Amino acid sequence: MPTLRDKLKEAIHTLPADPYHNTFKKMYAEGDMDMDIDTVIDNMPQDKLKWAITQIKQTHRKILRKL
């Protein structure tokens, strides 16, 4: 069964890296913009994961409204 962290990794990879992964890194990579996005997620505190998934869902909605 996938963990919340696994689901977040899957979700972030559905978004284009530029600009979305960079924006995600600005919020969660603690200043290390060269860190791989999966490593960023691995290093995130557990209490931030649900909010990050919510942010990705909102980003998907925003993208779809533009179509």
C-alpha positions in Angstrom: 0.0 0.0 0.0 1.5 3.4 -1.0 2.4 5.8 1.8 1.4 9.4 1.8 5.0 10.2 0.8 4.8 7.8 -2.2 1.5 9.5 -3.3 3.1 12.9 -3.0 6.1 11.7 -5.2 3.7 10.4 -7.8 1.6 13.5 -7.7 4.6 15.9 -8.1 5.8 14.0 -11.2 2.4 14.7 -12.9 3.4 18.4 -13.0 6.0 20.0 -15.4 9.3 20.5 -13.6 9.5 24.1 -14.7 8.1 26.0 -12.9 6.3 23.6 -10.5 9.1 21.5 -9.1 11.2 24.7 -8.6 8.3 26.3 -6.7 7.9 23.2 -4.6 11.7 23.2 -3.8 11.5 26.8 -2.7 8.9 25.9 -0.2 10.3 22.6 1.1 14.0 22.1 0.1 15.4 24.3 2.8 17.4 26.4 0.4 18.9 23.5 -1.6 17.5 24.1 -5.1 19.8 21.4 -6.6 18.2 18.7 -4.5 16.3 16.0 -6.5 12.5 16.5 -6.1 12.1 13.0 -4.6 14.8 13.7 -2.0 13.0 16.9 -1.1 9.9 14.8 -0.4 11.9 12.2 1.5 13.2 14.9 3.7 9.9 16.6 4.4 8.4 16.4 7.8 5.4 14.1 8.0 3.1 16.9 9.1 3.7 18.8 5.8 2.8 16.0 3.4 -1.0 16.4 3.4 -0.7 20.1 2.8 1.7 19.5 -0.1 -0.7 17.1 -1.7 -3.5 19.7 -1.3 -1.3 22.3 -3.0 -0.6 19.9 -6.0 -4.4 19.2 -6.4 -5.0 23.0 -6.4 -2.3 23.4 -9.0 -3.9 20.8 -11.2 -7.3 22.5 -10.9 -5.7 25.8 -11.8 -4.0 24.3 -14.9 -7.2 22.7 -16.1 -9.2 26.0 -15.7 -6.7 27.5 -18.2 -7.5 24.9 -20.9 
